[in-house]
Amino acid sequence: METIKAVQNDIIEEFSMFDDWMQRYEYMIELGKSLPLIASKFKSDDYIIKGCQSKVWVHADLQGTKLIFTADSDAIITKGIIAILIRAYSNQHPDEILNANNDFIDKIGLKEHLSPTRANGLVSMIKQIKMYALAFKTQLN
């Protein structure tokens, strides 16, 4: 099982292979296509992330002691962003998620290349993932 840090380092390495942001956007869109899709019953207002310009739904499920995330979005770039976050945080213990550093987002240059509303959405997505981790952590104690 890879640690969050190891997965984040893989993501940083993958993004560093691209020379410009158009290639990185294309890569993000590809990542979005491989996103573990959320079940349609979770595509409701209860699972929507507030603060996102486009619609983003995230669902978490506790399997053993690990959180498994699924998600979807109605926008291709946003779908790529949530795919990156899910790759980093899914299949991890809630404590690991809560203690994880998010500096890999700055290292791949994501925030600076997003519109202010998308950057806010990114922060909201991370918050929601951490909220799920906090909620499920209480179930494990």
Contact map, one row per residue, 1 for C-alpha under 8 A:
111000000000000000000000000000000000000000000000000000000000000000000000000000000000000000000000000000000000000000000000000000000000000000000
111101100000000000000000000000000000000000000000000000000000000000000000000000000000000000000000000000000000000000000000000000000000000000000
111111100000000000000000000000000000000000000000000000000000000000000000000000000000000000010000000000000000000000000000000000000000000000000
011111110000000000000000000000000000000000000000000000000000000000000000000000000000000110010001100100000000000000000000000000000000000000000
001111111000000000000000000000000000000000000000000000000000000000000000000000000000000000000000000100000000000000000000000000000000000000000
011111111100000000000000000000000000000000000000000000000000000000000000000000000000000000000000000000000000000000000000000000000000000000000
011111111110000000000000000000000000000000000000000000000000000000000000000000000000001100000000000000000000000000000000000000000000000000000
000111111111000000000000000000000000000000000000000000000000000000000000000000000000000100000000000000010000000000000000000000000000000000000
000011111111100000000000000000000000000000000000000000000000000000000000000000000000000000000000000000010000000000000000000000000000000000000
000001111111110000000000000000000000000000000000000000000000000000000000000000000000000000000000000000000000000000000000000000000000000000000
000000111111111000000000000000000000000000000000000000000000000000000000000000000001000000000000000000010001000000000000000000000000000000000
000000011111111100000000000000000000000000000000000000000000000000000000000000000000000000000000000000010011000000000000000000000000000000000
000000001111111110000000000000000000000000000000000000000000000000000000000000000000000000000000000000000000000000000000000000000000000000000
000000000111111111000000000000000000000000000000000000000000000000000000000000000000000000000000000000000000000000000000000000000000000000000
000000000011111111000001000000000000000000000000000000000000000000000000000000000000000000000000000000000001000000000000000000000000000000000
000000000001111111100000000000000000000000000000000000000000000000000000000000000000000000000000000000000001000000000000000000000000000000000
000000000000111111100000000000000000000000000000000000000000000000000000000000000000000000000000000000000000000000000000000000000000000000000
000000000000011111111011000000000000000000000000000000000000000000000000000000000000000000000000000000000000000000000000000000000000000000000
000000000000000111111010000000000000000000000000000000000000000000000000000000000000000000000000000000000000000000000000000000000000000000000
000000000000000001111111000000000000000000000000000000000000000000000000000000000000000000000000000000000000000000000000000000000000000000000
000000000000000001111111100000000000000000000000000000000000000000000000000000000000000000000000000000000000000010000000000000000000000000000
000000000000000000011111110000000000000000000000000000000000000000000000000000000000000000000000000000000000000000000000000000000000000000000
000000000000000001111111111000000000000000000000000000000000000000000000000000000000000000000000000000000000000000000000000000000000000000000
000000000000001001011111111100000000000000000000000000000000000000000000000000000000000000000000000000000000000000000000000000000000000000000
000000000000000000001111111110000000000000000000000000000000000000000000000010000000000000000000000000000000000000000000000000000000000000000
000000000000000000000111111111000000000000000000000000000000000000000000000000000000000000000000000000000000000000000000000000000000000000000
000000000000000000000011111111100000000000000000000000000000000000000000000000000000000000000000000000000000000000000000000000000000000000000
000000000000000000000001111111110000000000000000000000000000000000000000000010011001000000000000000000000000000000000000000000000000000000000
000000000000000000000000111111111000000000000000000000000000000000000000000110110000000000000000000000000000000000000000000000000000000000000
000000000000000000000000011111111100000000000000000000000000000000000000000000010000000000000000000000000000000000000000000000000000000000000
000000000000000000000000001111111110000000000000000000000000000000000000000000010011000000000000000000000000000000000000000000000000000000000
000000000000000000000000000111111110000000000000000000000000000000000000000111111110000000000000000000000000000000000000000000000000000000000
000000000000000000000000000011111110000000000000000000000000000000000000000000110000000000000000000000000000000000000000000000000000000000000
000000000000000000000000000001111111000000000000000000000000000000000000000000000010000000000000000000000000000000000000000000000000000000000
000000000000000000000000000000111111100000000000000000000000000000000111000000110010000000000000000000000000000000000000000000000000000000000
000000000000000000000000000000000111110000000000000000000000000000001110000000000000000000000000000000000000000000000000000000000000000000000
000000000000000000000000000000000011111000000000000000000000000000000111000000000000000000000000000000000000000000000000000000000000000000000
000000000000000000000000000000000001111101100000000000001110000000000111000000000000000000000000000000000000000000000000000000000000000000000
000000000000000000000000000000000000111111100000000000000000000000000100000000000000000000000000000000000000000000000000000000000000000000000
000000000000000000000000000000000000011111100000000000000000000000000000000000000000000000000000000000000000000000000000000000000000000000000
000000000000000000000000000000000000001111110000000000000000000000000000000000000000000000000000000000000000000000000000000000000000000000000
000000000000000000000000000000000000011111110110000000001110000000000000000000000000000000000000000000000000000000000000000000000000000000000
000000000000000000000000000000000000011111111011000000001000000000000001000000000000000000000000000000000000000000000000000000000000000000000
000000000000000000000000000000000000000011111111000000001000000000000000000000000000000000000000000000000000000000000000000000000000000000000
000000000000000000000000000000000000000000111111000000000000000000000000000000000000000000000000000000000000000000000000000000000000000000000
000000000000000000000000000000000000000001011111000000000000000000000000000000000000000000000000000000000000000000000000000000000000000000000
000000000000000000000000000000000000000001111111100000001110000000000000000000000000000000000000000000000000000000000000000000000000000000000
000000000000000000000000000000000000000000111111110000111100000000000000000000000000000000000000000000000000000000000000000000000000000000000
000000000000000000000000000000000000000000000011111100111100000000000000000000000000000000000000000000000000000000000000000110010000000000000
000000000000000000000000000000000000000000000001111100000000000000000000000000000000000000000000000000000000000000000000100100000000000000000
000000000000000000000000000000000000000000000000111110000000000000000000000000000000000000000000000000000000000000000001100100000000000000000
000000000000000000000000000000000000000000000000111111110000000000000000000000000000000000000000000000000000000000001101110100000000000000000
000000000000000000000000000000000000000000000000001111100000000000000000000000000000000000000000000000000000000000001100100000000000000000000
000000000000000000000000000000000000000000000000000111110000000000000000111001000000000000000000000000000000000000000000000000000000000000000
000000000000000000000000000000000000000000000001100111111000000000000000111000000000000000000000000000000000000000000000000000000000000000000
000000000000000000000000000000000000000000000001100101111100000000000011110001100000000000000000000000000000000000000000000000000000000000000
000000000000000000000000000000000000010001110011100000111110000000000011100000000000000000000000000000000000000000000000000000000000000000000
000000000000000000000000000000000000010001000011100000011111000000001111000000000000000000000000000000000000000000000000000000001000000000000
000000000000000000000000000000000000010001000010000000001111100000001110000000000000000000000000000000000000000000000000000000000000000000000
000000000000000000000000000000000000000000000000000000000111110000111100000000000000000000000000000000000000000000000000000000000001000000000
000000000000000000000000000000000000000000000000000000000011111000111000000000000000000000000000000000000000000000000000000000000000000000000
000000000000000000000000000000000000000000000000000000000001111111110000000000000000000000000000000000000000000000000000000000000000000100000
000000000000000000000000000000000000000000000000000000000000111111110000000000000000000000000000000000000000000000000000000000000000000000000
000000000000000000000000000000000000000000000000000000000000011111000000000000000000000000000000000000000000000000000000000000000000000000000
000000000000000000000000000000000000000000000000000000000000011111100000000000000000000000011100000000000000000000000000000000000000000000010
000000000000000000000000000000000000000000000000000000000000011111110000000000000000000001111100000000000000000000000000000000000000000000000
000000000000000000000000000000000000000000000000000000000001111011111000000000000000000001111100000000000000000000000000000000000000100100000
000000000000000000000000000000000000000000000000000000000001111001111100000000000000000001110000000000000000000000000000000000000000000000000
000000000000000000000000000000000001000000000000000000000111100000111110000000000000010011100000000000000000000000000000000000000000000000000
000000000000000000000000000000000011111000000000000000000111000000011111000000000000010000000000000000000000000000000000000000000000000000000
000000000000000000000000000000000011110000000000000000011110000000001111100000000110000000000000000000000000000000000000000000000000000000000
000000000000000000000000000000000010110000100000000000011100000000000111110000100100000000000000000000000000000000000000000000000000000000000
000000000000000000000000000000000000000000000000000001111000000000000011111101100000000000000000000000000000000000000000000000000000000000000
000000000000000000000000000000000000000000000000000001110000000000000001111101100000000000000000000000000000000000000000000000000000000000000
000000000000000000000000000000000000000000000000000001100000000000000000111111100000000000000000000000000000000000000000000000000000000000000
000000000000000000000000000010010000000000000000000000000000000000000000111111110000000000000000000000000000000000000000000000000000000000000
000000000000000000000000100110010000000000000000000000000000000000000000001111111000000000000000000000000000000000000000000000000000000000000
000000000000000000000000000000010000000000000000000001010000000000000000111111111100000000000000000000000000000000000100000000000000000000000
000000000000000000000000000010011010000000000000000000010000000000000001111111111110000000000000000000000000000000000000000000000000000000000
000000000000000000000000000111111010000000000000000000000000000000000000000111111111000000000000000000000000000000000000000000000000000000000
000000000000000000000000000100010000000000000000000000000000000000000000000011111111100000000000000000000000000000000000010000000000000000000
000000000000000000000000000000010000000000000000000000000000000000000011000001111111110000000000000000000000000000000000010010000000000000000
000000000000000000000000000000110110000000000000000000000000000000000010000000111111111000000000000000000000000000000000000000000000000000000
000000000010000000000000000100100000000000000000000000000000000000000000000000011111111100000000000000000000000000000000000000000000000000000
000000000000000000000000000000000000000000000000000000000000000000000000000000001111111110000000000000000000000000000000000001000000000000000
000000000000000000000000000000000000000000000000000000000000000000001100000000000111111111000000000000000000000000000000000000000000000000000
000000100000000000000000000000000000000000000000000000000000000000000000000000000011111111000000000000000000000000000000000000000000000000000
000100110000000000000000000000000000000000000000000000000000000000000000000000000001111111000000000000000000000000000000000000000000000000000
000100000000000000000000000000000000000000000000000000000000000000001000000000000000111111110000100000000000000000000000000000001000000000000
000000000000000000000000000000000000000000000000000000000000000001111000000000000000011111110000000000000000000000000000000000000000000000000
000000000000000000000000000000000000000000000000000000000000000001111000000000000000000011111000000000000000000000000000000000000000000000000
001100000000000000000000000000000000000000000000000000000000000011110000000000000000000011111101100000000000000000000000000000000000000000000
000000000000000000000000000000000000000000000000000000000000000011100000000000000000000000111111100000000000000000000000000000000000100000000
000000000000000000000000000000000000000000000000000000000000000011100000000000000000000000011111110000000000000000000000000000000000110110000
000000000000000000000000000000000000000000000000000000000000000000000000000000000000000000001111111000000000000000000000000000000000110010000
000100000000000000000000000000000000000000000000000000000000000000000000000000000000000000011111111100000000000000000000000000000000000000000
000100000000000000000000000000000000000000000000000000000000000000000000000000000000000010011111111100000000000000000000000000000100100000000
000000000000000000000000000000000000000000000000000000000000000000000000000000000000000000000111111100000000000000000000000000000100110000000
000000000000000000000000000000000000000000000000000000000000000000000000000000000000000000000011111110000000000000000000000000000000000000000
000110000000000000000000000000000000000000000000000000000000000000000000000000000000000000000001111111000000000000000000000000000000000000000
000000000000000000000000000000000000000000000000000000000000000000000000000000000000000000000000001111110000000000000000000000000000000000000
000000000000000000000000000000000000000000000000000000000000000000000000000000000000000000000000000111111100000000000000000000000000000000000
000000000000000000000000000000000000000000000000000000000000000000000000000000000000000000000000000011111110000000000000000000000000000000000
000000011011000000000000000000000000000000000000000000000000000000000000000000000000000000000000000011111111000000000000000000000000000000000
000000000000000000000000000000000000000000000000000000000000000000000000000000000000000000000000000001111111111000000000000000000000000000000
000000000000000000000000000000000000000000000000000000000000000000000000000000000000000000000000000001111111111100000000000000000000000000000
000000000001000000000000000000000000000000000000000000000000000000000000000000000000000000000000000000111111110000000000000000000000000000000
000000000011001100000000000000000000000000000000000000000000000000000000000000000000000000000000000000011111110000000000000000000000000000000
000000000000000000000000000000000000000000000000000000000000000000000000000000000000000000000000000000001111111110000000000000000000000000000
000000000000000000000000000000000000000000000000000000000000000000000000000000000000000000000000000000001111111111000000000000000000000000000
000000000000000000000000000000000000000000000000000000000000000000000000000000000000000000000000000000001100111111000010000000000000000000000
000000000000000000000000000000000000000000000000000000000000000000000000000000000000000000000000000000000100111111000000000000000000000000000
000000000000000000001000000000000000000000000000000000000000000000000000000000000000000000000000000000000000111111100000000000000000000000000
000000000000000000000000000000000000000000000000000000000000000000000000000000000000000000000000000000000000011111111110000000000000000000000
000000000000000000000000000000000000000000000000000000000000000000000000000000000000000000000000000000000000000011111110000000000000000000000
000000000000000000000000000000000000000000000000000000000000000000000000000000000000000000000000000000000000000001111111000000000000000000000
000000000000000000000000000000000000000000000000000110000000000000000000000000000000000000000000000000000000000001111111100000000000000000000
000000000000000000000000000000000000000000000000000110000000000000000000000001000000000000000000000000000000000001111111110000000000000000000
000000000000000000000000000000000000000000000000000000000000000000000000000000000000000000000000000000000000001001111111111000000000000000000
000000000000000000000000000000000000000000000000001100000000000000000000000000000000000000000000000000000000000000011111111100000000000000000
000000000000000000000000000000000000000000000000011110000000000000000000000000000000000000000000000000000000000000001111111110000000000000000
000000000000000000000000000000000000000000000000000100000000000000000000000000001100000000000000000000000000000000000111111111000000000000000
000000000000000000000000000000000000000000000000000000000000000000000000000000000000000000000000000000000000000000000011111111100000000000000
000000000000000000000000000000000000000000000000111100000000000000000000000000000000000000000000000000000000000000000001111111110000000000000
000000000000000000000000000000000000000000000000100000000000000000000000000000000100000000000000000000000000000000000000111111111000000000000
000000000000000000000000000000000000000000000000000000000000000000000000000000000000100000000000000000000000000000000000011111111100000000000
000000000000000000000000000000000000000000000000000000000000000000000000000000000000000000000000000000000000000000000000001111111110000000000
000000000000000000000000000000000000000000000000100000000000000000000000000000000000000000000000000000000000000000000000000111111111000000000
000000000000000000000000000000000000000000000000000000000100000000000000000000000000000010000000000000000000000000000000000011111111100000000
000000000000000000000000000000000000000000000000000000000000000000000000000000000000000000000000110000000000000000000000000001111111110000000
000000000000000000000000000000000000000000000000000000000000000000000000000000000000000000000000000000000000000000000000000000111111111000000
000000000000000000000000000000000000000000000000000000000001000000000000000000000000000000000000000000000000000000000000000000011111111100000
000000000000000000000000000000000000000000000000000000000000000000100000000000000000000000001110110000000000000000000000000000001111111110000
000000000000000000000000000000000000000000000000000000000000000000000000000000000000000000000110010000000000000000000000000000000111111111000
000000000000000000000000000000000000000000000000000000000000000000000000000000000000000000000000000000000000000000000000000000000011111111100
000000000000000000000000000000000000000000000000000000000000010000100000000000000000000000000100000000000000000000000000000000000001111111110
000000000000000000000000000000000000000000000000000000000000000000000000000000000000000000000110000000000000000000000000000000000000111111111
000000000000000000000000000000000000000000000000000000000000000000000000000000000000000000000000000000000000000000000000000000000000011111111
000000000000000000000000000000000000000000000000000000000000000000000000000000000000000000000000000000000000000000000000000000000000001111111
000000000000000000000000000000000000000000000000000000000000000010000000000000000000000000000000000000000000000000000000000000000000000111111
000000000000000000000000000000000000000000000000000000000000000000000000000000000000000000000000000000000000000000000000000000000000000011111
